[in-house]
Amino acid sequence: MATALLFCPKPTSFPPTIKCPNRTHLNRQLHRSIPKVPFSSSYGNYSSTPPEAQCPVPLDQQPINEYQALSTSSPFSWASGDFVEYCSRLFATGASFALFVGLPVSWYGSVGVEWAPLQRVLGALSSGLFVVTLAVVRMYLGWAYVGNRLLSATVECNSSDEETGWYDGQMWVKTAEVLARDRLLGSFSVKPVLSRLKNTLVGLGLSLFTCIILLINTQSTHKDTYITAGEAGGRAVPGVYNDESARSFEPEAFCGEPGLP
């Protein structure tokens, strides 16, 4: 019995297994615990920011907040989005105006009463291009204003604000940190948008000019189809009045007037 107990192996006890947490679960908990700083927030809203980086200008007039508001508003956000979506929205705007406004006016209005069908279509197309050009010009002016505010070394207050104590015309010189941030944003976010809008304006201008030239040429060609009274041998031509052709048909009406044969 003692020998059996001596050679009997003692049961070994293993420590309890520790289940390692999933790495993805840890990353999610880590991201949940880190507060996200909004992009449009100003430096003055956080106590950890050094005093020299605080901007006393009202929040809605700070260049970075103006950029954020412009990039999320319509139609300014079209220019900063996807290129295909940007072109499709401009095309939809121009086509809708040309189809529902320009074409009825040129077809049934007093403008295109004597126009041929091709001239009426060109007139509607020109109206759609003109409206799209106005929209792109408006977008360009808005982005150029925000870009100049971001790249400038000073910030000018545009309206009075009693809470901050700033009034219209006051200037605030940006700190080095704020200036570097704003110029980085203006160079890599605003300038590409302005370049896209410039190229769009060039293309729209050429298209509008081409439509106007075609409209003028078709109108002159339509007028040339009428034969003058002299070329027709003194006969009347529909749509054209001439004294000589009138005398040839009713000479009694011109009795006593000079120029009778």
C-alpha positions as a Markdown table, in Angstrom:
| # | Residue | x | y | z |
|---|---|---|---|---|
| 1 | Met | 0.0 | 0.0 | 0.0 |
| 2 | Ala | 2.8 | 2.4 | 0.9 |
| 3 | Thr | 4.6 | 1.4 | -2.3 |
| 4 | Ala | 1.5 | 2.1 | -4.4 |
| 5 | Leu | 1.1 | 5.4 | -2.8 |
| 6 | Leu | 4.8 | 6.2 | -3.4 |
| 7 | Phe | 4.8 | 5.5 | -7.1 |
| 8 | Cys | 1.3 | 6.8 | -7.7 |
| 9 | Pro | 1.7 | 10.0 | -9.8 |
| 10 | Lys | 0.3 | 13.1 | -8.1 |
| 11 | Pro | -2.3 | 14.8 | -10.1 |
| 12 | Thr | -0.9 | 18.0 | -11.4 |
| 13 | Ser | -3.2 | 21.1 | -11.3 |
| 14 | Phe | -2.9 | 23.5 | -14.2 |
| 15 | Pro | -3.7 | 27.2 | -13.8 |
| 16 | Pro | -7.0 | 28.3 | -15.3 |
| 17 | Thr | -6.8 | 29.3 | -19.0 |
| 18 | Ile | -6.9 | 33.0 | -19.6 |
| 19 | Lys | -9.0 | 33.9 | -22.6 |
| 20 | Cys | -7.3 | 36.6 | -24.6 |
| 21 | Pro | -9.7 | 39.2 | -25.7 |
| 22 | Asn | -10.2 | 39.8 | -29.4 |
| 23 | Arg | -8.0 | 42.6 | -30.9 |
| 24 | Thr | -10.9 | 44.0 | -32.8 |
| 25 | His | -13.0 | 44.3 | -29.6 |
| 26 | Leu | -10.1 | 46.1 | -27.9 |
| 27 | Asn | -9.8 | 48.5 | -30.7 |
| 28 | Arg | -13.5 | 49.3 | -30.6 |
| 29 | Gln | -13.3 | 49.9 | -26.9 |
| 30 | Leu | -10.3 | 52.1 | -27.4 |
| 31 | His | -12.0 | 54.2 | -30.1 |
| 32 | Arg | -15.1 | 54.6 | -27.9 |
| 33 | Ser | -13.1 | 55.9 | -25.0 |
| 34 | Ile | -11.3 | 58.6 | -27.1 |
| 35 | Pro | -13.4 | 61.7 | -27.6 |
| 36 | Lys | -13.6 | 62.9 | -31.2 |
| 37 | Val | -12.8 | 66.5 | -31.7 |
| 38 | Pro | -15.1 | 68.2 | -34.2 |
| 39 | Phe | -13.3 | 69.6 | -37.3 |
| 40 | Ser | -15.1 | 73.0 | -37.2 |
| 41 | Ser | -14.4 | 73.7 | -33.5 |
| 42 | Ser | -12.3 | 76.7 | -32.6 |
| 43 | Tyr | -9.2 | 76.7 | -30.5 |
| 44 | Gly | -10.9 | 78.8 | -27.8 |
| 45 | Asn | -13.3 | 76.0 | -26.9 |
| 46 | Tyr | -10.7 | 73.9 | -25.2 |
| 47 | Ser | -8.8 | 74.7 | -22.1 |
| 48 | Ser | -5.8 | 72.7 | -23.1 |
| 49 | Thr | -5.1 | 75.1 | -26.0 |
| 50 | Pro | -2.5 | 77.7 | -25.4 |
| 51 | Pro | -3.8 | 81.3 | -25.0 |
| 52 | Glu | -1.9 | 82.5 | -28.1 |
| 53 | Ala | -3.9 | 80.2 | -30.3 |
| 54 | Gln | -7.3 | 81.4 | -29.2 |
| 55 | Cys | -9.3 | 83.3 | -31.8 |
| 56 | Pro | -11.5 | 86.1 | -30.5 |
| 57 | Val | -13.4 | 86.4 | -33.8 |
| 58 | Pro | -17.0 | 85.1 | -33.7 |
| 59 | Leu | -17.3 | 81.4 | -34.5 |
| 60 | Asp | -19.4 | 81.8 | -37.6 |
| 61 | Gln | -16.8 | 84.3 | -39.1 |
| 62 | Gln | -13.7 | 82.2 | -38.5 |
| 63 | Pro | -12.3 | 81.0 | -41.8 |
| 64 | Ile | -12.2 | 77.3 | -40.8 |
| 65 | Asn | -15.9 | 77.4 | -39.8 |
| 66 | Glu | -16.8 | 79.3 | -42.9 |
| 67 | Tyr | -15.1 | 76.6 | -45.0 |
| 68 | Gln | -16.9 | 73.8 | -43.1 |
| 69 | Ala | -20.3 | 75.6 | -43.6 |
| 70 | Leu | -19.5 | 76.2 | -47.3 |
| 71 | Ser | -18.5 | 72.6 | -48.0 |
| 72 | Thr | -21.7 | 71.2 | -46.6 |
| 73 | Ser | -24.1 | 73.7 | -48.2 |
| 74 | Ser | -25.8 | 73.4 | -51.6 |
| 75 | Pro | -24.8 | 74.0 | -54.4 |
| 76 | Phe | -21.3 | 74.8 | -53.1 |
| 77 | Ser | -20.7 | 71.3 | -52.0 |
| 78 | Trp | -21.1 | 70.0 | -55.5 |
| 79 | Ala | -17.7 | 71.4 | -56.5 |
| 80 | Ser | -15.9 | 69.6 | -53.7 |
| 81 | Gly | -17.5 | 66.3 | -54.3 |
| 82 | Asp | -17.0 | 63.5 | -56.8 |
| 83 | Phe | -16.3 | 64.7 | -60.3 |
| 84 | Val | -18.9 | 62.5 | -62.0 |
| 85 | Glu | -21.6 | 63.6 | -59.5 |
| 86 | Tyr | -20.6 | 67.2 | -59.9 |
| 87 | Cys | -21.0 | 67.0 | -63.7 |
| 88 | Ser | -24.2 | 65.1 | -63.5 |
| 89 | Arg | -25.8 | 67.7 | -61.2 |
| 90 | Leu | -24.8 | 70.5 | -63.5 |
| 91 | Phe | -26.1 | 68.7 | -66.5 |
| 92 | Ala | -29.4 | 67.9 | -64.6 |
| 93 | Thr | -29.8 | 71.6 | -63.7 |
| 94 | Gly | -29.2 | 72.9 | -67.2 |
| 95 | Ala | -31.3 | 70.2 | -68.9 |
| 96 | Ser | -34.2 | 70.8 | -66.5 |
| 97 | Phe | -34.2 | 74.6 | -67.0 |
| 98 | Ala | -33.8 | 74.2 | -70.8 |
| 99 | Leu | -36.6 | 71.7 | -71.0 |
| 100 | Phe | -39.2 | 73.2 | -68.6 |
| 101 | Val | -38.5 | 76.9 | -69.1 |
| 102 | Gly | -36.3 | 77.6 | -72.1 |
| 103 | Leu | -38.1 | 75.4 | -74.6 |
| 104 | Pro | -41.7 | 76.5 | -73.8 |
| 105 | Val | -40.6 | 80.2 | -74.0 |
| 106 | Ser | -38.8 | 79.8 | -77.3 |
| 107 | Trp | -41.5 | 77.6 | -78.8 |
| 108 | Tyr | -44.7 | 79.3 | -77.6 |
| 109 | Gly | -43.5 | 82.7 | -76.4 |
| 110 | Ser | -43.2 | 85.9 | -78.4 |
| 111 | Val | -39.4 | 85.5 | -78.6 |
| 112 | Gly | -39.4 | 82.6 | -81.1 |
| 113 | Val | -42.6 | 83.2 | -83.1 |
| 114 | Glu | -40.7 | 83.4 | -86.4 |
| 115 | Trp | -38.0 | 81.0 | -85.5 |
| 116 | Ala | -37.5 | 77.6 | -87.1 |
| 117 | Pro | -37.6 | 74.5 | -84.9 |
| 118 | Leu | -33.8 | 74.3 | -84.9 |
| 119 | Gln | -33.5 | 77.9 | -83.7 |
| 120 | Arg | -36.0 | 77.2 | -80.9 |
| 121 | Val | -34.0 | 74.2 | -79.7 |
| 122 | Leu | -30.8 | 76.2 | -79.8 |
| 123 | Gly | -32.4 | 79.0 | -77.9 |
| 124 | Ala | -33.6 | 76.6 | -75.2 |
| 125 | Leu | -30.1 | 75.0 | -75.0 |
| 126 | Ser | -28.5 | 78.4 | -74.7 |
| 127 | Ser | -30.8 | 79.3 | -71.8 |
| 128 | Gly | -29.8 | 76.1 | -70.0 |
| 129 | Leu | -26.1 | 76.8 | -70.5 |
| 130 | Phe | -26.6 | 80.4 | -69.3 |
| 131 | Val | -28.3 | 79.3 | -66.0 |
| 132 | Val | -25.6 | 76.7 | -65.3 |
| 133 | Thr | -22.9 | 79.3 | -66.0 |
| 134 | Leu | -24.5 | 81.6 | -63.4 |
| 135 | Ala | -24.6 | 78.8 | -60.8 |
| 136 | Val | -20.9 | 78.0 | -61.4 |
| 137 | Val | -20.0 | 81.7 | -61.1 |
| 138 | Arg | -21.8 | 81.9 | -57.8 |
| 139 | Met | -19.9 | 78.8 | -56.6 |
| 140 | Tyr | -16.6 | 80.2 | -57.7 |
| 141 | Leu | -17.2 | 83.5 | -55.9 |
| 142 | Gly | -18.1 | 81.7 | -52.7 |
| 143 | Trp | -15.1 | 79.3 | -52.7 |
| 144 | Ala | -12.7 | 82.2 | -53.7 |
| 145 | Tyr | -13.9 | 84.3 | -50.7 |
| 146 | Val | -13.3 | 81.4 | -48.3 |
| 147 | Gly | -10.0 | 80.6 | -49.9 |
| 148 | Asn | -8.8 | 84.2 | -49.5 |
| 149 | Arg | -9.9 | 84.2 | -45.8 |
| 150 | Leu | -7.9 | 80.9 | -45.2 |
| 151 | Leu | -4.7 | 82.1 | -47.0 |
| 152 | Ser | -4.8 | 85.5 | -45.4 |
| 153 | Ala | -2.6 | 86.2 | -42.4 |
| 154 | Thr | -5.4 | 88.3 | -40.8 |
| 155 | Val | -9.1 | 87.8 | -40.1 |
| 156 | Glu | -11.5 | 90.7 | -40.5 |
| 157 | Cys | -14.7 | 90.8 | -38.6 |
| 158 | Asn | -17.6 | 91.4 | -40.9 |
| 159 | Ser | -20.3 | 92.1 | -38.4 |
| 160 | Ser | -20.7 | 93.3 | -34.8 |
| 161 | Asp | -20.9 | 90.7 | -32.0 |
| 162 | Glu | -21.7 | 92.0 | -28.5 |
| 163 | Glu | -20.8 | 88.7 | -26.8 |
| 164 | Thr | -17.2 | 88.6 | -28.1 |
| 165 | Gly | -16.8 | 92.4 | -28.1 |
| 166 | Trp | -15.7 | 92.4 | -31.8 |
| 167 | Tyr | -17.1 | 95.0 | -34.2 |
| 168 | Asp | -17.2 | 95.4 | -37.9 |
| 169 | Gly | -13.9 | 96.2 | -39.5 |
| 170 | Gln | -11.7 | 94.9 | -36.6 |
| 171 | Met | -8.7 | 92.8 | -37.6 |
| 172 | Trp | -7.1 | 89.8 | -35.8 |
| 173 | Val | -3.7 | 88.6 | -36.7 |
| 174 | Lys | -3.5 | 84.8 | -36.9 |
| 175 | Thr | -1.0 | 83.0 | -34.8 |
| 176 | Ala | 1.7 | 80.8 | -36.5 |
| 177 | Glu | -0.3 | 77.6 | -35.6 |
| 178 | Val | -3.6 | 78.9 | -36.9 |
| 179 | Leu | -2.0 | 80.4 | -40.1 |
| 180 | Ala | -0.2 | 77.1 | -40.9 |
| 181 | Arg | -3.5 | 75.2 | -40.4 |
| 182 | Asp | -5.5 | 77.6 | -42.5 |
| 183 | Arg | -3.0 | 77.8 | -45.4 |
| 184 | Leu | -2.7 | 74.0 | -45.5 |
| 185 | Leu | -6.4 | 73.7 | -45.8 |
| 186 | Gly | -6.6 | 76.5 | -48.4 |
| 187 | Ser | -3.8 | 75.1 | -50.5 |
| 188 | Phe | -4.9 | 71.4 | -50.6 |
| 189 | Ser | -8.7 | 71.7 | -50.3 |
| 190 | Val | -9.8 | 75.1 | -51.7 |
| 191 | Lys | -7.4 | 75.6 | -54.6 |
| 192 | Pro | -8.3 | 72.3 | -56.4 |
| 193 | Val | -12.0 | 73.3 | -56.1 |
| 194 | Leu | -11.3 | 76.6 | -57.7 |
| 195 | Ser | -9.3 | 75.0 | -60.5 |
| 196 | Arg | -12.2 | 72.7 | -61.2 |
| 197 | Leu | -14.6 | 75.6 | -61.3 |
| 198 | Lys | -12.4 | 77.6 | -63.6 |
| 199 | Asn | -12.2 | 74.7 | -66.1 |
| 200 | Thr | -16.0 | 74.4 | -65.9 |
| 201 | Leu | -16.5 | 78.1 | -66.7 |
| 202 | Val | -14.2 | 77.8 | -69.7 |
| 203 | Gly | -16.1 | 74.8 | -71.1 |
| 204 | Leu | -19.5 | 76.5 | -70.4 |
| 205 | Gly | -18.3 | 79.7 | -72.0 |
| 206 | Leu | -17.2 | 77.9 | -75.2 |
| 207 | Ser | -20.4 | 75.9 | -75.4 |
| 208 | Leu | -22.6 | 79.0 | -74.9 |
| 209 | Phe | -20.6 | 80.9 | -77.5 |
| 210 | Thr | -21.0 | 78.1 | -80.0 |
| 211 | Cys | -24.7 | 77.9 | -79.4 |
| 212 | Ile | -25.1 | 81.7 | -80.0 |
| 213 | Ile | -23.0 | 81.5 | -83.2 |
| 214 | Leu | -25.1 | 78.6 | -84.5 |
| 215 | Leu | -28.3 | 80.5 | -83.6 |
| 216 | Ile | -27.2 | 83.6 | -85.5 |
| 217 | Asn | -26.1 | 81.6 | -88.5 |
| 218 | Thr | -29.3 | 79.7 | -88.7 |
| 219 | Gln | -31.3 | 82.9 | -88.3 |
| 220 | Ser | -29.4 | 84.6 | -91.2 |
| 221 | Thr | -29.8 | 81.5 | -93.3 |
| 222 | His | -33.5 | 81.5 | -92.7 |
| 223 | Lys | -33.7 | 85.1 | -93.8 |
| 224 | Asp | -31.8 | 84.4 | -97.0 |
| 225 | Thr | -34.3 | 81.9 | -98.1 |
| 226 | Tyr | -36.7 | 84.7 | -98.9 |
| 227 | Ile | -36.2 | 86.0 | -102.4 |
| 228 | Thr | -36.2 | 89.7 | -102.8 |
| 229 | Ala | -38.8 | 91.3 | -105.1 |
| 230 | Gly | -36.1 | 92.4 | -107.6 |
| 231 | Glu | -34.7 | 88.9 | -108.0 |
| 232 | Ala | -38.3 | 87.5 | -108.4 |
| 233 | Gly | -39.0 | 89.8 | -111.4 |
| 234 | Gly | -41.2 | 92.2 | -109.6 |
| 235 | Arg | -43.4 | 89.5 | -108.0 |
| 236 | Ala | -44.5 | 89.6 | -104.4 |
| 237 | Val | -42.8 | 87.3 | -102.0 |
| 238 | Pro | -44.5 | 86.0 | -98.8 |
| 239 | Gly | -43.3 | 87.9 | -95.8 |
| 240 | Val | -41.7 | 90.7 | -97.8 |
| 241 | Tyr | -43.3 | 94.0 | -98.8 |
| 242 | Asn | -41.9 | 96.1 | -101.7 |
| 243 | Asp | -43.4 | 99.1 | -103.4 |
| 244 | Glu | -42.4 | 97.9 | -106.8 |
| 245 | Ser | -44.2 | 94.6 | -106.5 |
| 246 | Ala | -47.2 | 96.4 | -105.1 |
| 247 | Arg | -47.3 | 98.7 | -108.2 |
| 248 | Ser | -47.1 | 95.7 | -110.5 |
| 249 | Phe | -50.2 | 94.2 | -109.0 |
| 250 | Glu | -52.3 | 97.3 | -108.2 |
| 251 | Pro | -51.1 | 100.2 | -110.3 |
| 252 | Glu | -54.3 | 102.2 | -109.7 |
| 253 | Ala | -53.5 | 102.5 | -106.0 |
| 254 | Phe | -50.3 | 104.5 | -106.9 |
| 255 | Cys | -51.9 | 106.9 | -109.4 |
| 256 | Gly | -50.3 | 110.3 | -109.3 |
| 257 | Glu | -47.2 | 109.2 | -107.4 |
| 258 | Pro | -43.8 | 109.5 | -109.0 |
| 259 | Gly | -41.9 | 106.4 | -110.1 |
| 260 | Leu | -44.8 | 104.9 | -112.1 |
| 261 | Pro | -43.7 | 103.1 | -115.3 |
